[in-house]
Amino acid sequence: MGKEINCKTRRNNAQSAMEYLMTYGWAILIISVVLVVLFSMGITNPFFFAPKAVAGGCLVIKTEVSSSLEGVCNSEIPEYVAQFNGQTSYINIPSSAHISPIKEISVFAWIYINSPESAIIEKEGSYGMKVGVQGASPGQFAGYVWGTNGVCSSFPFSLKINTWYFVGFTFDGNTVYEYVNGKLYCEVSFYGGIDTSTSPLGLGGPDDVDGYVHGSISNLQVYNDSLSNTTVSTLYGEGIGGDPIDTNHLVGWWPLNGNANDYSGNNNDGIASSIIWSGNWWQDYSAP
């Protein structure tokens, strides 16, 4: 009698368990799918809910005596970055005296490379300004200056693919200083003559003699001054959404946050072709 009751109890328990699963199984499955989707979207990433700057939210206003930032300038991460497909994508910035150096120059940008490429940013001409990687994977960062050939033959830093870097260089009229993530990695003496022509500036191609870029670019800043080590380090510390530091010497600022407009106050807007304005770029980004 006791065994029969126990068997009935087990059957009742099993039946209750099956009914529970039938009743709540779909709900559990749906919740699981939603969690997987949210995880794939990067909900666990701290930048998922982070405030994101909109295009033109911060810009430089130039007057006859000074320049200043106006708008919501909080160095928030951008909503979008410019993504290049490595085949047909490029941005051309038309000819302008504003982006031609007289004596000193500084060029910095955030870059993300999907595959090794040669030039990320390049000015037309045999010795154009170049910022980017060159050679086979892992790439070697290179910084050229207009009209010079200042590249370290043995650069002590290898750029990894699928990683965001803050890269650039300064030129003080005598020496080219190359930086990665706010740190000076190389310096090389200048030789050659500065080309002050107003030839266009190319991002990712097609005027880049070294081919198209497969990757992303954000927050390109050009100054007609040689920024100090401290200033470069500060600019890196602001992160990928960092606002320009020296607005009086700023000659070009392309956040590339949804468009190719110049927000430096000089109106050197770029012309984008086959660019994807990526909104999920932040999943691989780590703040300084």
Phi, psi and omega in degrees: 000316180296321180294321181296320179295318179297320179295317178297321179297318179297316179298318179296320179294317179296318179296319179296320179297317179295318178297323179296314180296320180294324183284315187253355183301315181295322179296317179297319180297315181297316179299319179297317180296318179298317179297319179296316180297314180297321179295318180293333178281351177093029182297337179278350178283134182298341181273357180300316182259004184292144176299138182238134182287140176269160180300130178078007180295334178228133180210166181260133175253121182256137174239184181291337185247337184201174177228147181210157178276142175224151181107199179271090185252082183242014182057033176292153178294147183289155176287326181223161169229163179275120181251128183253137186271357178080004183228313184229356185276139173192164173228125175255130175254114188305164180305135180200137177292339182296330183254025173247124185286150172261312178218314183241154182204148173221134182225125180219148179200161172263131182230152179222118186251127176273335177207153184301131178224174183265301185240133177265312181231130185212138174266138182301148179124166185295328177236065180284161173294129181228139173226127179162207179240155178217158178085185183282166180290139353285142187290162176250130180291143179222139175232117175253159175240151177312121173076008178235173175228062185262087181229130179292130182287335179228086184277123187277040179207129179251127179277132177268149176285161179058039180217138177277134177227148172258111186233158177166185180208162172236155179223121185259013182099343180232326187224143174262128179245123184253134185236148169225125180052045174078001183248134177287120182249342186199147172218142184217141181293144180284142165211152185103174181255143179290130177267110182264018179295160182259039179293154185296160175255130181247137176246114174079356183124178355271356181284351176293120183292345183262009173103178182280157181256137174250099183165205183224153177227143179213147169056059175281127180231133179235131180237146174266046181206155176268105182293145180284165177304317181296319180294318178298317179297320178295318180298319176296318182297338177290340180090184187295339178261016185301134177280154176304145183265313184252087186291335180291331180257000179287125180246347177200134179217110180242093178299333182059035180264070178097350175203175181253026182286150176266120182254021180278349185098355181262354173061036176268065183293140178274163177245114185266141177226123177059032178270137172260124178271093189283132180257355180246022181299331189291348182297334180253013184262136174239127181292148178301000000 
